[in-house]
Amino acid sequence: MGDCCAGGPLADPNSMPRRHLISRAAGITRSLITYYSPVWRRRRMEAFYRQFLHEGDLAFDIGAHVGNRVRVFRRIGARVIAVEPQPDFIAVLRLLYGRDSGVCIEASGVAAEPGQGRLHLSTCTPTVSTFADSWRDDVQTDRRFQRIRWDTVISVPLVSLDELIARHGEPQFCKIDVEGFEHEVLSGLSQPLATLSFEYIPVAAARAIACVERTSALGEYRYRHSRVETHRWATHGWLGPQAMIKLLDNLPTDDRSGDVYAVRADLLSAVA
């Protein structure tokens, strides 16, 4: 599939401010090392995602960053729609996966409705770049975020999940990691997907709780969570929505972040 962005102007890497060139390069390098280096993590990640994906399935990677999930999904044999709004990481994705016919790179953000969005970039720590203005204030009450600065704002095209589904088909699994903008992404979805995940950060747990409520409004789901990049379940067994909300609400604010996984109830028996 390759690079298949449609609709609206692309955010151009060459239009990014050059005064932060060294910091940008350092941020990209840090992300590549963090997410691609550990071999043991790759094997565990692949085994983990095989619970949700099989060969021939379609996966959406919303907030693809440097594409480490894209690689895992492709190793499983899934086709991948990799959605990423940051120009530098669009360039990385094109370099790594632009010639892979099983990967489509959508150079855009995802929101409740199509349009244009203001993306706040963190040059030194691009993994926390975000569309969510108030999320930046929420997370900076956590000491781990207090040194982060969002120093550049760019305009990028936005699509909705419904639009992506109309364009590419319904995914078997949809990973959403968009730094506090997850609920807005899910607000652009009008049907219950088979399986999906969204990020949580304990200091901003209300945002993940809103995602549980949103997915529950779409269909009957069961939930489970995994702490950041461990690819291990943090609890035994799948939970109903109210139990998951209670768990998120009771997380210590200094606990590690992670991802909540949601499986449609009628498909739970198929998940390992």
N, C-alpha and C positions, 0 to 999 in steps of 0.2 A: 504494500500500500504506500509506503514511504511518506513524504510530507504532503498532507492532504488538507491543509487549512483552507476553510472557505468562509467568505463573508467578512468584511471589515478589513482595515489596514493592519498589517502585522507590526508588532513592536520590533524595531530594527536595532540589532546589537550595536551598529555603528552610530546610532543616535544617542547612546548612553553617554553620560558625562565622562570625559577622559581624565579628569583630575584625580579620579579614584582608581586608575588603571591597575596599579600595583595591589591595592586592597581587593579589587575585584578578582584579580588572578589568584591571590592568596585564598580568597573565599571559595572559589571554584575548586582549587587544588585540595583544600581541606575537605570539601564535600566528597570529592572523588575518592580520597584516601579513606574517609570515614565509612562510606557506603559500599565501596567495592573491594577493599583490601582483605578483610578476614575470611579465609576460605571456609572455616568452620561455620561462620554465620550464613554463608551462601547455602550450604547443604541443609542447615536447619531451617532456613527460610523457605527453601524449595519444598521440604517435607511438610512444613506448616501450611503453605498455600495449596498443596495438593488436596487438602480437605475441602477446598472450595472450587478448584478448577481442574479440568481434565483436557486432554488433547482435543483440539478443535473448538473449544469454548472461546467465547469472546470476553475480554476483560477491559474495563475502563480503569486507567490510572490517572486520577484527577489530582494534579499537583505532582507531576512525574519527577520533578527536580533533576537529578543526574541520571535517572533511569535504572536504578538498581532493581526496582520491582519489575520494570519492563523486562530486564534480562531473566529474572526468575520466571515470570509468566511465560516467556518464550521457551525457556528450558522445559517447562511443563507441556508445551505444545499449543498454548493458547494464542489466539490473535489478540493484539493489544492496540487500544486507542490511548495514546499518551498525550495528556493535556497539560500544558505548561505555559504560564504567561511571562516568565522572566526571560528577556532576550538572551542573556548569557547561557542559560540552561537550554533554551531552544537550540542554540548553536551546538551545545554538547550533544543533545539528543540526535540532531541531524548528523553529526559526525559519527556517533556510535551506531545509530539504527536507521539512518536515512535510506540505506540501500536494502533494508530488510522488508520484503514484501508482506510480512506478517505484522508490521508495525505501522500505524498511522499516527503522525505527529500533528496535533492540533495546537497551533500557536495562539493560545487565548486563555482567558480565565473562565470560570464557570460561576454563574449567579442564578438568581431566581428568574431573571428575564435577560434576553439578549440586549446588547448595547455596548457602552464603553465604561470602563472602570478605572479608578485611580489606585494604582499599585504602589504601596510604600515599600521601597527596597532598603534592605540593610546590606551595605556594601561588604562589610567584613564578615557578616553572618547571614548569607543569603537564604539559608534554610528557613529563616523566620520572616521573610518578606510576606506582606499581607495586604489584603483589601480591607480588612476590618479595623477601622480607626479605633474604636473603643477597646478592642482586644489588646492593643499595645499598652493601654493604661492598666488593664486588668493584670497582665502578666508581669508588669514591672514591679508589682508588689512582691514578686518572688525574687529573692536575691540572685538567682541564676540568670535572670533577665535584666538585671539593673544596669549592666554595662553595655547593653545592646543599644545601638542607635539606628534609627531609620532615617537615612540621610538624603534620599532621592525619591521623587514621586514621578511616575510615568503613567501615561494613558494607554490602556491595552483593550482589545476587543473582548467582549464577554459573550458566552453562549449559555444556554440552559441544558440541563441533563435531558429534558424531553427533546430538545433540538438535536443533541448528540445521538440519542436513540433513534430518532427519525432518520438521521443521516447514515448511521452505521449498524443499527440493530440493537436489540436488548442484550445487555451483558449478563453473563452468569455471575460475575463478581465485579463489584465497583469499589475501588479503594479511594477514599477521600481524605486528603491531608493538605489542608489549605489555611492553616494558622488562624483559627478563630472564625473562618468564613463557612464552616461546614453546614450550618443550618441554612444559610442563604443558598448554598448549592442544593441541598435537599428540598428547598422550597420550589425549585424549578423542576421537580420530579412529580409526576401525577399517577404513577403506578408502582406497586411493590416489586422491587427487584428480588431475585433469588437470594443473593447474599451480598453484603456490603460491609465496609468498615469506615469509621470516622475517628479522628484523633480526639483525645481528651487531655486536658492539663488540669491537675487538681485545683490550682489557684483560680482557674476559670471554669470550674466544673458545671456551672449553670449552662454553659454553651453546649456541652455534651448532653446534658439532661434534656435540653431543648431538641437535640437530634434524636434522642430516644423517643420523645413525645411525637416528633414529626414522623418518624418511620412507623410508629405504632398507629398513627392516623391513616397511614397508607395501607397497612395490612397487619396480620398477626405475626409477630416476630419473637424470637428468643435471642438472648444476648449473652456475651461473654467478653472478657477483656484480657489484654496482654500488655505487659509493661514494655516501655520503649525498646525496640530492636532486640528483644529477647526471643520472640517467636515461640514463647511458651505460655500456656494458659496460667493466669494468676489465681484462678479459682476452679473448683471442681464443679462441673455441670453447667448447663445452660439455664439462664434466668428469665423470668417474665419481665415485662417492662417496669413494673413498680419496684421489683427487687433490684433491678439494675439501677434505677434512679436512686434508690436508697443507698446502694453501694457507692455510686459516684458522689452523692451528697455527703457521705461520711468519710471520704478520702482525706487524709491529712494534707494540708495545703503545701507541705514541703515534700510530699511523696513524688515519685517519678511520674512523668507523663506516659502515655501509651495509646492504644487504640481499642475501641469498642467494636466488636464484630457482631453483626446481626444476620440471622438466618431465618428465612420465612418458615413458619412453624410446620407447614405441610411438607417441607423438604429436610427437616431436621434429621430424619433417620438416615439420609444419604451423606451426612457430614460425619467424618471419622471422629 
